[in-house]
């Protein structure tokens, strides 16, 4: 029987706020963006990990996101 993929806990932070979320390394960046939108309510944001801009159709593991990673979020008032 195949083992279920283990969830990892990552910190999502902006210059003014932060929260933790459990995800899978195989989750797509766009799935994380949906979670961030629910928490902060902005449609315009940029996610980065280790100073690399994250693209929505890639997996979190593509960017080396692991348990304890920090995802930086830049939120824009309008479309950049």
C-alpha positions as CSV (number, residue, x, y, z in Angstrom):
1,X,0.0,0.0,0.0
2,X,1.4,3.4,-1.0
3,X,2.1,5.8,1.8
4,X,0.3,9.2,1.8
5,X,2.5,12.1,1.1
6,X,3.5,13.8,4.4
7,X,2.4,17.4,5.0
8,X,4.9,20.1,5.6
9,X,4.4,23.2,7.7
10,X,5.5,26.5,6.0
11,X,5.5,30.1,7.2
12,X,3.8,32.6,4.9
13,X,4.9,36.2,5.7
14,X,4.4,39.7,4.4
15,X,6.1,42.8,5.8
16,X,3.2,43.3,8.3
17,X,1.8,39.8,9.0
18,X,2.5,36.1,9.0
19,X,0.7,32.7,9.4
20,X,1.6,29.0,9.1
21,X,0.0,26.6,6.8
22,X,0.3,22.8,6.2
23,X,0.7,21.8,2.6
24,X,2.3,19.0,0.6
25,X,5.5,19.5,-1.4
26,X,3.7,18.3,-4.5
27,X,1.0,21.0,-4.1
28,X,1.0,23.6,-6.8
29,X,1.9,27.2,-6.0
30,X,-1.5,28.3,-7.2
31,X,-3.0,26.2,-4.4
32,X,-1.0,28.1,-1.9
33,X,-2.0,31.4,-3.5
34,X,-5.7,30.4,-3.0
35,X,-5.0,29.9,0.8
36,X,-3.2,33.3,1.0
37,X,-6.0,35.1,-0.8
38,X,-8.5,33.7,1.7
39,X,-6.4,35.0,4.6
40,X,-5.4,38.4,3.2
41,X,-8.1,39.0,0.6
42,X,-5.9,40.4,-2.1
43,X,-6.0,39.3,-5.7
44,X,-2.6,40.8,-6.5
45,X,0.4,39.2,-4.9
46,X,3.8,37.8,-5.6
47,X,5.1,34.7,-3.7
48,X,8.8,34.0,-3.4
49,X,11.1,31.4,-1.8
50,X,14.8,32.1,-1.3
51,X,14.4,35.3,-3.4
52,X,13.0,33.3,-6.4
53,X,9.6,34.3,-7.7
54,X,7.2,31.4,-7.6
55,X,5.0,30.6,-10.7
56,X,1.5,29.2,-10.1
57,X,1.7,26.1,-12.3
58,X,4.9,24.8,-10.6
59,X,4.9,22.6,-7.5
60,X,6.3,23.8,-4.2
61,X,9.0,21.2,-4.3
62,X,10.2,22.8,-7.6
63,X,11.3,25.7,-5.5
64,X,12.9,23.6,-2.7
65,X,10.0,24.2,-0.3
66,X,10.4,21.9,2.7
67,X,9.1,21.7,6.3
68,X,9.9,25.0,8.0
69,X,10.4,27.0,4.8
70,X,9.4,30.7,4.7
71,X,7.4,31.9,1.8
72,X,7.6,35.7,1.3
73,X,4.5,37.5,0.0
74,X,4.4,40.9,-1.6
75,X,0.8,42.2,-1.7
76,X,-0.2,44.9,-4.2
77,X,-3.2,47.2,-3.9
78,X,-3.8,46.9,-7.6
79,X,-2.4,44.8,-10.5
80,X,1.4,45.5,-10.8
